[in-house]
Amino acid sequence: MSKHKRMMKLGINLVSNGGHNSGWRHPKADPAVANNFEAYANVVRAAEEQKLHFMFVADGAAVRIRHKNAEELSYHGHIDRFEPLTLLSALAAVTKHIGLICTAATTYNAPYVLARKFASLDHISHGRAGWNVVTGWSEEEAMNFGKDMLVEHSERYKRAAEFVGLVKGLWDSWADDAFVRDKEEGRYFHPERLRILNHSGEFYKVRGPLNIERPPQGYPVIAQAGGSGPGRELGAATADIIYTGQKDVRIAREFYSDMKSRIGGAGRNPDKVFIMPGIMPILGDTREQADEEIALLNAAVHPRVGMQYIADIFGDLSAYEPDDYMPLPLPPANGVKSAREQWERRLRETPMTIRQVYESITMSAGHLMIGGTVETVADAMQEWFETGACDGWNLLAAYLPGSAYEHLSKLVPELRRRGVFRSEYEGATLRENLGLSKPSNQFFGEPSARQK
């Protein structure tokens, strides 16, 4: 039997009011879209019409922008956003096929509460939920949860590993056939098909069981985005999707190879864990039009925004001017270590001014930005996909909603025409549409015949 042709996985990343930090200032942007449910729903339905695998909402439980006062903060656009699980539950009611993935940090949630919320979303959406596991990276979040500073990096990841295992244990509280709800006998569930977890670990103590049936997918799809050593280990051991920020195809191939090796080393099938970088396409009918659009977005970045936006990676740069070269070596930080390491490597090869750096980062939130015609952008996406740099892409719109519609109406059909993206959904659940099987219950094995 011939093997099915490998196809790209595609998601769309809806970041507040656009992936570009100052995209809200674009002449065609809706600056209030971050709190407009109907606008979000329309974009997600359009993504579903184009058969995208999922939509993704990045999140943090804070205004995660370093600032000294309200005056400084007032120039930033990524301030207001929906609580993601509330948003995805509402989107589940107005869509049928597209996966619904959002971020929830292990550092700032209780395992039982989070397990229950994602199990609920999976039931509400009939098996389309996904959890992007993060540990949290900003001091601003820490201060909203009674802490004066961010928990140390290695401890965050130790906590996260226990947290994820605990959540999966709670999802497995009930066998798939546990609930019989037999009116005549009066029995609601089979007692032998319940497992009380009684977890007692280094960081968490949880009795269980979860007070909701096992999720339709067994486990909602797990995504993970840590690029540091501990982050890669966590992703290799637990994730179905690896989000990553890659701007250079050579480095992306190194990351891809490393992650596939780690996944295999964790005893998992590397072909069933998908590496999906973010990409912000800037499209034009000609390259010149795309360049004009890029220049327009760069000009929208206020210097106060640019300098503050990169402070978590590069530290306090207030002693420098925007047109000074970025100082090296970069100072140590407790935040996004993988991003700092990538930038230090890049800056040693190609020195850049502070303005060039913040324009690059604010342009695409640290992800790949490609400007050009639909054909040239699709060429690059296909090259990465076919040369061992990725398994697919997360599309970031520079501003909303227009930029997202442009990607969906022009770029995705071009990828389909080339035969590298599908024409229909293959299954009912997100796992099925990704080509992933339902995980067996760790306590009860495979579902019984009556549940298959």
C-alpha positions in Angstrom: 0.0 0.0 0.0 1.4 3.4 -0.9 2.1 5.8 1.9 0.0 9.0 2.1 1.7 12.1 1.0 2.9 14.3 3.9 0.8 17.4 4.3 1.4 20.6 6.1 -0.3 21.3 9.4 -1.7 24.8 9.6 -3.0 26.9 12.4 -3.8 30.6 12.8 -2.5 32.5 15.8 -4.9 35.2 17.0 -2.8 37.5 19.2 -4.9 40.2 20.8 -5.4 42.8 18.0 -2.7 41.3 15.7 0.7 39.8 15.8 2.5 43.0 15.1 2.9 45.0 18.3 1.7 48.2 16.6 -0.5 46.7 13.9 -3.5 48.3 15.6 -2.3 51.6 14.1 -2.5 50.2 10.5 -5.0 52.2 8.4 -7.0 49.0 7.7 -6.9 47.6 11.3 -9.8 47.5 13.7 -8.1 48.9 16.8 -10.8 47.5 19.1 -10.8 44.0 17.7 -9.2 42.5 20.9 -12.6 42.7 22.7 -14.8 42.0 19.7 -16.1 38.5 19.8 -18.0 38.7 16.6 -14.8 39.7 14.7 -12.9 36.8 16.2 -15.7 34.4 15.4 -15.7 35.6 11.8 -12.0 35.0 11.4 -12.1 31.6 12.9 -15.1 30.5 10.7 -13.1 31.7 7.7 -10.1 29.6 8.9 -12.5 26.6 9.2 -13.7 27.1 5.7 -10.1 26.9 4.5 -9.7 23.6 6.6 -7.1 24.9 9.0 -6.2 22.5 11.8 -6.7 24.9 14.6 -6.8 28.4 15.9 -4.5 29.4 18.7 -4.8 32.0 21.4 -1.6 33.0 23.2 -2.2 34.4 26.7 -0.7 35.7 29.9 -2.4 36.6 33.1 -1.1 40.1 33.2 -0.4 43.2 31.1 3.0 41.7 30.3 4.8 44.9 29.2 7.5 46.3 31.4 6.7 49.9 32.3 7.5 52.6 34.9 4.1 54.3 34.7 0.8 54.6 32.8 2.3 57.2 30.5 4.8 54.7 29.2 2.3 51.9 28.9 -0.2 54.1 27.1 1.6 53.7 23.7 1.2 49.9 23.6 -1.6 48.1 21.9 -1.3 44.6 23.4 -3.1 45.5 26.6 -6.7 44.1 26.5 -7.6 40.6 25.6 -10.2 37.9 26.3 -9.7 35.2 28.9 -8.9 32.4 26.4 -10.9 29.5 27.8 -14.0 31.7 27.9 -13.4 32.8 24.4 -12.8 29.2 23.1 -15.9 27.9 24.7 -17.9 30.6 22.9 -16.1 29.8 19.6 -16.9 26.1 20.0 -20.6 27.0 19.7 -20.2 28.7 16.4 -17.7 26.3 14.7 -17.8 22.6 13.9 -14.4 21.3 12.9 -11.5 23.6 13.7 -9.3 22.9 16.7 -9.4 25.4 19.6 -6.0 25.8 21.4 -5.0 28.3 24.1 -2.3 28.9 26.5 -2.5 28.2 30.3 0.5 28.5 32.5 1.4 25.8 35.0 3.0 28.3 37.4 -0.3 30.2 37.9 -3.0 27.5 37.8 -4.0 24.7 40.0 -3.8 21.3 38.3 -7.3 20.2 39.3 -9.0 23.4 38.1 -7.1 23.4 34.8 -7.8 19.7 34.1 -11.5 20.3 34.7 -11.6 23.4 32.4 -9.9 21.7 29.4 -12.0 18.6 29.9 -15.0 20.8 29.8 -13.9 22.6 26.7 -13.2 19.2 25.0 -16.7 18.0 25.8 -18.3 21.4 24.7 -16.4 21.3 21.4 -16.9 17.6 20.8 -13.2 16.8 20.9 -11.5 19.9 19.5 -9.7 21.3 22.6 -5.9 21.9 22.9 -3.7 23.1 25.8 -0.5 25.1 25.1 1.6 24.3 28.1 3.8 27.2 29.3 5.5 28.0 32.6 5.0 31.7 32.4 7.9 34.1 31.6 7.0 37.6 32.9 7.6 39.3 36.2 4.2 41.0 35.7 2.4 37.7 35.9 4.3 36.7 39.0 3.2 39.9 40.8 -0.4 39.1 40.1 -0.1 35.9 42.0 1.5 37.1 45.2 5.1 36.8 44.1 7.7 39.5 44.0 9.6 37.9 41.1 9.5 35.1 38.6 10.1 31.6 39.9 13.5 30.4 38.8 13.7 28.9 35.3 14.7 25.3 36.2 12.1 25.1 39.0 9.4 26.3 36.7 10.0 23.4 34.4 10.2 20.8 37.2 6.8 22.0 38.4 5.5 21.9 34.8 6.6 18.3 34.3 4.8 17.2 37.4 1.8 19.4 36.6 1.2 17.9 33.1 1.5 14.3 34.4 -0.9 15.1 37.2 -3.4 16.7 34.8 -3.3 13.6 32.5 -3.9 11.4 35.6 -7.0 13.4 36.5 -8.3 13.1 32.9 -7.9 9.4 33.3 -10.0 9.3 36.6 -12.8 7.6 34.7 -12.6 4.8 32.2 -14.3 5.7 28.9 -17.2 3.3 29.8 -17.5 4.3 33.5 -20.8 6.2 33.3 -23.8 3.9 32.6 -26.6 6.0 34.1 -28.9 3.0 34.4 -32.3 4.4 35.5 -33.8 1.0 36.2 -31.0 -0.3 38.4 -30.3 3.2 39.8 -26.6 2.9 39.2 -24.9 6.0 37.7 -21.4 4.6 37.1 -19.4 1.3 37.4 -17.4 1.7 40.7 -14.6 -0.5 39.3 -14.1 2.0 36.4 -13.1 4.9 38.7 -9.5 5.6 39.8 -8.9 8.0 42.7 -5.5 9.5 41.9 -4.2 10.3 45.3 -1.2 12.1 43.8 1.5 13.3 46.2 4.5 14.7 44.5 7.3 17.2 45.0 5.1 20.2 44.3 1.5 19.1 44.2 -0.9 17.0 46.3 -4.2 16.2 44.7 -6.7 13.5 45.7 -9.2 13.4 42.7 -11.2 12.2 41.0 -12.0 14.8 38.3 -15.7 15.6 38.5 -16.3 15.3 34.7 -16.1 12.4 32.3 -12.9 11.6 30.5 -12.4 14.0 27.6 -13.6 12.8 24.2 -10.0 12.9 22.9 -8.7 11.1 26.0 -6.3 14.0 26.4 -6.9 17.4 24.7 -4.1 18.0 22.2 -1.0 19.2 24.1 1.1 22.0 22.6 4.4 23.4 24.1 6.6 26.2 23.2 9.7 26.2 25.4 13.0 26.4 23.4 15.4 26.1 26.3 16.9 22.8 27.3 14.3 22.1 30.0 11.6 23.4 27.6 12.7 21.0 24.9 12.7 18.1 27.3 9.2 18.9 28.5 8.0 19.2 24.9 9.7 15.9 23.8 8.1 14.0 26.7 4.6 15.5 26.6 3.6 17.5 23.5 1.8 16.7 20.3 2.6 20.1 18.8 5.8 22.1 19.3 5.5 25.8 18.8 8.7 27.6 18.0 10.0 31.0 16.9 12.5 30.5 14.1 13.8 33.2 11.8 16.6 31.3 10.0 16.1 28.1 8.1 19.5 26.7 9.1 18.8 27.2 12.8 15.2 25.9 12.2 16.6 22.6 10.7 18.9 22.2 13.7 16.0 22.7 16.1 13.8 20.3 14.1 16.5 17.6 14.1 17.2 18.1 17.8 13.5 17.9 18.8 12.8 14.8 16.7 15.8 13.1 18.3 14.6 14.1 21.8 11.1 12.9 21.0 12.5 9.5 19.9 14.7 9.4 23.0 11.6 9.9 25.1 10.1 6.7 23.6 7.7 8.5 21.3 7.1 8.5 17.6 8.8 11.6 16.1 6.4 11.5 13.1 3.5 12.1 15.5 4.8 15.3 17.1 4.6 18.3 14.9 7.1 21.1 14.8 5.2 24.3 13.8 7.0 27.7 13.7 5.1 30.9 13.6 5.1 33.0 10.4 3.9 36.4 9.6 3.4 36.8 5.8 3.2 40.3 4.5 1.6 40.0 1.1 1.6 42.3 -1.9 0.7 41.9 -5.6 4.4 42.7 -6.1 7.5 42.6 -3.9 7.5 46.4 -3.9 4.0 46.5 -2.5 5.0 44.1 0.2 8.0 46.2 1.1 5.7 49.3 1.3 3.5 47.4 3.7 6.5 46.4 5.9 7.7 50.0 5.9 4.2 51.1 7.0 4.2 48.7 9.9 7.8 49.6 11.0 6.9 53.3 11.0 3.9 52.5 13.3 6.3 51.4 16.1 6.8 54.3 18.5 10.4 54.3 19.9 9.0 54.0 23.5 7.2 50.9 22.5 10.2 49.4 20.7 12.6 49.9 23.6 10.2 48.6 26.2 9.0 45.7 24.1 12.5 44.1 23.9 13.4 44.7 27.6 12.5 41.2 28.7 15.1 39.8 26.3 17.8 42.5 26.3 17.4 44.2 29.6 17.1 47.9 30.3 18.4 49.8 27.2 17.4 53.3 28.3 21.1 54.4 28.3 21.2 53.9 24.6 19.6 55.5 21.6 17.5 53.5 19.1 20.2 53.9 16.4 23.0 52.6 18.6 24.2 49.1 17.9 22.8 46.4 20.3 25.4 45.8 23.0 27.1 42.4 23.4 27.3 40.2 25.4 23.6 40.3 26.3 22.9 40.5 30.0 21.6 37.3 31.8 17.8 37.1 32.3 15.2 34.9 34.0 12.7 35.2 31.2 12.7 33.9 27.7 16.2 32.3 27.6 15.8 30.6 24.3 15.0 33.9 22.6 18.0 35.6 24.1 20.3 32.8 23.1 19.1 32.9 19.5 19.4 36.6 19.3 22.9 36.6 20.7 24.0 34.1 18.1 22.4 36.1 15.4 23.9 39.5 16.5 27.4 38.1 16.6 27.0 37.1 13.0 25.2 40.3 11.9 25.4 43.3 14.2 22.1 45.3 14.3 21.0 48.6 15.8 18.5 48.6 18.6 15.9 50.1 16.3 16.5 47.2 13.8 16.1 44.7 16.5 12.9 46.1 17.9 11.4 46.5 14.5 12.2 42.9 13.7 10.8 41.6 17.0 7.7 43.8 17.1 7.1 42.9 13.4 6.3 39.3 14.2 6.6 38.7 17.9 10.0 37.0 17.4 8.7 34.7 14.6 9.6 34.5 10.9 8.4 37.4 8.8 8.3 37.0 5.0 7.2 39.8 2.7 6.4 39.2 -1.0 3.9 37.9 -3.4 1.7 34.9 -2.5 3.9 32.8 -4.7 7.2 33.8 -3.1 5.9 33.4 0.4 4.5 30.0 -0.4 7.9 29.1 -2.0 9.6 29.8 1.4 6.9 27.9 3.4 7.2 24.9 1.1 11.0 24.9 1.2 11.1 24.9 5.0 8.4 22.1 5.1 10.2 19.9 2.5 13.8 20.3 3.8 13.4 19.3 7.4 12.8 22.6 9.1 9.1 22.2 10.1 5.9 20.1 9.8 3.7 23.1 9.3 3.1 26.7 10.3 1.2 29.0 12.6 0.0 32.0 10.7 0.2 35.3 12.4 -1.8 38.3 11.0 0.0 41.6 11.4 -3.3 43.3 12.2 -6.9 42.2 12.5 -9.1 41.3 10.8 -7.9 42.2 7.3 -4.5 40.6 7.4 -5.9 37.3 8.6 -8.5 37.3 5.7 -5.7 38.0 3.2 -3.8 34.9 4.4 -6.8 32.7 4.4 -8.2 33.8 1.0 -4.9 34.0 -0.9 -2.0 32.1 0.7 -3.8 28.9 2.0 -5.4 28.2 -1.4 -2.0 28.6 -3.1 -0.6 26.0 -0.7 -3.5 23.7 -1.5 -2.9 24.2 -5.2 0.6 23.0 -4.8 -0.6 19.8 -3.1 1.0 20.5 0.3 -2.2 21.3 2.2 -5.4 19.3 2.5 -8.8 20.0 0.9 -11.0 18.5 3.6 -11.1 17.6 7.3 -10.3 14.0 7.8 -12.0 13.4 11.1 -14.3 14.8 13.8 -11.8 15.6 16.6 -8.6 17.7 16.5 -6.6 14.6 17.2 -8.2 12.8 14.2 -7.6 15.8 12.0 -3.9 15.9 13.0 -3.6 12.2 12.3 -3.1 11.3 16.0 -4.8 8.4 17.8 -6.7 8.7 21.1 -4.4 8.0 24.0 -5.4 4.9 26.0 -6.3 5.4 29.7 -3.2 4.8 31.8 -5.3 3.0 34.5 -7.9 1.2 32.4 -6.2 0.6 29.0 -8.2 0.9 25.7 -11.9 1.8 25.7 -14.2 -1.2 26.0 -16.0 -2.5 23.0 -19.2 -0.7 23.8 -17.3 2.6 23.7 -15.4 2.1 20.4 
